[in-house]
Amino acid sequence: MKKAGYLADKPGFSLFLFFLCLVLFSWPLLSVARSHGAESIFNYLIFVWSIIILLLFLSRRSRDGAASGGKDRAKGEAKDV
């Protein structure tokens, strides 16, 4: 889990996530899902959407953890002084 948080904390992760969304919601992949019926395209969209939301959550959580770690140390130093 630390490795996923480490990758999500990188500055290029947001750019990677943008291009991943662009590819996953592009016409060729949607047409493949559509060829199998309306139910399959609905399942595909829900599955891809939930994976993207999970990746955004992990990215934000890793950034908040890094930011709060710095704030806790700053508060601790202020209390010691």
C-alpha positions, 0 to 999 in steps of 0.5 A: 500500500505504501508503494501505491501512495508513493506513486500517487504522490508524484507530480506526474500522476495527475497527468497520467490519470488524465490521459488514462481517463482520456483513453478509457472513455475514448470512442474505440473502447466505448464502441467495443463495449457497445457491440456487446449490448447496452448492459455491457456498456453500462457495466464498463462505464460504471467499472471504469468510473469507480476505478478512476474515483478510487485512484483520485481518492488514493492520490488525494489521501497520499497528498493529505498524509504528506501535508498533515505530517509536515503540519504535525511536526510544525505544531510539535516544534511550536509546543516544545519552544 
